Amino acid sequence: MGLRRRGWTINIVAALLIVGAGLVTGLVVFTVMRTNTDVVLRRDLVSGLALRAQWVARDIRDAQQKVRMVATRPFLADQLAAGLRARHAALPAVDRGLRAFLAMRLSALALYMNNGTPYARAGHFMAHPVVEMPLRGKLGMTLLWNARRGFVLRAALPIYRRRAIVGWVVGDAPLPTITRLLLGAKALRSAANIGLCGPAGTRMTCFPNTFDPTQAFSNVARGYEGRPLPMSYALAGRTGFIVTRNYLGHQVAAAYRPVDHIGLGMVLTMDTSALYAPVYREFAVVLPLIILVLAGALLVLRWQLAPLVTDLVTSERDARDAHARLKDSESHVQAVLSNVDEGIITISETGIIETFNPAAGRLFGYAPDEVIGRNVGMLMPEPHRSHHDDYLRHYRETGEARVIGAGRELMAMRRDGSEFPVDLRVSEFYLGDKRHFIGTLRDATRRKEAERHMEHIATHDALTDLPGRALILTRIGQLIRRAERSGQLFAVMFIDLDNFKEINDSLGHDGGDTILRFVARRLRETVRAEDTVGRLGGDEFVVLTAALVAPMDAALIAEKLLGTLSAPYLLAGHTVYTGASIGIALYPQDGRDADALLKHSDDAMYQAKRSGRGQYRCYDEAVNAASSDEVRLVSALHKALSADELALYYRPVRAADDHKVAAIETVLKWWHPEQGLLEADDFLAIAEEAGLAVPLAEWALRQAGRDIAGWRNTGLAVPPLFIRLGPLAFRDARLQDSFAALLTEFDLGLESVGVEIHEDDFMDDPEAALEALSGWHRRGMDVVLTDYGAGDSSLPYLKQMALRVVRLSDALTINNAADSESMADVATIIATLHALDIVVTASQVATYAQYDAMRHLGCDRFAGDLAGPLVRAGDFAVHLVPGTHARGRLSGHEPRRADPL
């Protein structure tokens, strides 16, 4: 009995010891497995989330940088500053530039002027985004998502010119890395989930995630059952790990952290029920075993050990499965790293390369095993290689970051020793207490080439490929700085082609463009290599001559340029001749800054034009002062056209036989607010140069039309009225059409109004004047050639001109019949005109003796003080009353009067 009892005791004790040992072993295994699972999960979730957050931030920063690069283009700033008035001419170049930037993985670009007016656009913007998330700290940056396009960053950035905002650029940049990261993470299976949210007041808005890749969540609470969700910590800017319940009530292990400093939060979670299921199943098996051991005593020792071992093996296998799922997640991360376009390199805090993705291998030409374990300085050219370890040491000791978290451009070195530019962004992360760095690199070669191309387009003339105005001013500034150091002279030469408008009109714009390219090539071939040739626009060029010994050197170069440009051009079987006028401004005597030198060379060029063209002139301050007076006069003349300061005066031209008014000549005068009454000769020539001759002629015709209508309304018969034109206005075909339209508007017959042109103005370009004369005649308008015989003779052209009336020069008016020698010469002229059936008018007839002499010579009409004074329309009506003639009897035997009429 005692033995049996002792045996039972031994068996019971043994059984209890074995059961206790088994229970303790099971609890220890359970605890160890759960502890190991917690450690692995925490490490993998925290490091995996940190890497993903880096990708998201990098993807957003890269997209922003692409749009910022567009916003900093000087060419776009210049075009937006020029405004809508220059938009039509510049739009093709702007469109080409925008389309070129789309190649940098931008889906759409749009330019707006500072007032919000659209200027240009290219590509396709995301329509109907489901989520629009403004990014904190990045003004104008919005993260967009919809199911069709995925994630897109929309950036709206200002465009500056001279520190002032002249417009805005808006761009859409796809974010493929974020889309693949959040919506393509199938390798995570059902146990893990990646969430990306942003604040919505006290709540939050979340983008689609791995569990639900097509559904976004708006206005979601940041807590669940009074407890904050992991995402609420991330949105508060905190980083960490927590085991809690999610918004579905499931217990999860979650790593959370903010994305950069842009207001977004990111959470990587794994359901603990799936993670700890094998452990809990182990515990569910162990507990019944303990009960059976207590009940079965020694039998438990035999029968329970095998199931226990089996269950332990199963539990271990399940744990390995859970770990394999985490490894799948790591494999997904590795797959992303292997397929992104950017090179990604991680290094230790001492600069040793730890990882090297395939894109980095393609960039540098190394296999991963050739660089891992070596110092990252091997990828850098000097002097960066020598200083890199010092940078890392300085950062470890002081915490002063020079490149951490900021993008920068630097030179890298390939395996073959060639250097190339890269865009680099460096960030740091911790694994345990060890600091590591992630470098993201992209080859910047194409971007640099695109920038250089865009800069060339922005600074060079598209037609001739010469530097444009902005680049010319920059190079003048460079020459000024060089001259300040060396004391040498340099010259700015402003070149304007002579008669280019006529060439352009005759050859067409394509022919004119060809001539401009010829001129550009001749200029480049003529000047020295150190000199600069540029084009300001139209037919205006600039030559910058560096390092002159004496001012005479500039004159010699100008003479050489004039000779080069005056040589004939062969174009499409035609020989074309043109020349140039050159203005020279020398540094430092003619100006000490770029704007002054360019302006003074322009002023000198106009002096050359006035001197007869085909010449050069150096800047003359006295002449320029006179030019400034002319500029002020032109400005005032612009105002005079609308300020009722102009006045039209009339003077009769009478028939020599019956003294009736046969025609009316007009004289334009200007009541200048400061200088008083100005005669036409005081401002018409300046008006021609300023392009105001046509508006003045149209004003005169309108006023004459109103005055003719007024005279006719009183029952007066009005003879033909003639308006004086300068050479440019006379040759302007548009003015001919305008005159014809105005005559119709005032219900005036074509015979009511004609035009006058001086013989000298006609002979300025007789071929062009003959063509213009034909145009006036085709429109039914009469033309009078005045001041005939004063200068270059138009006699060879008289037959071609088919004129009805010619007015002689004042110099041909004979004072009395006793001057037989002069009378013989004038008689010959009048006889020649009569032979061509031309009516001859004597000018400036002021005395009866002059009238008698000119009538005796055969003049048909006469004008001057004897015919009537120059008066306004109201006073002129008396000359149109039937039976009214010049005062007194026109007889050479009557005494003269101070006022002949």
Helices and strands as residue ranges (DSSP letters): H 2-71, H 74-82, G 84-86, H 87-102, E 108-113, E 118-123, E 131-134, E 141-146, E 150-161, E 164-174, H 176-183, G 186-188, E 192-200, E 203-206, E 217-220, E 223-224, E 227-228, H 230-235, E 240-245, E 251-259, E 264-271, H 272-275, H 277-296, H 298-339, E 343-348, E 353-356, H 358-364, H 368-371, G 376-379, H 384-398, E 407-413, E 419-431, E 434-443, H 445-459, H 469-486, E 489-498, H 500-526, E 532-537, E 540-548, H 551-566, E 569-571, E 574-576, E 579-587, H 594-610, E 616-618, H 621-640, E 646-655, E 661-672, E 676-678, H 680-689, H 693-713, E 721-724, H 727-730, H 733-745, E 753-758, H 759-763, H 766-778, E 783-788, G 795-797, H 798-801, E 805-808, G 810-812, H 820-835, E 839-842, H 848-857, E 861-863, H 873-876, G 877-880
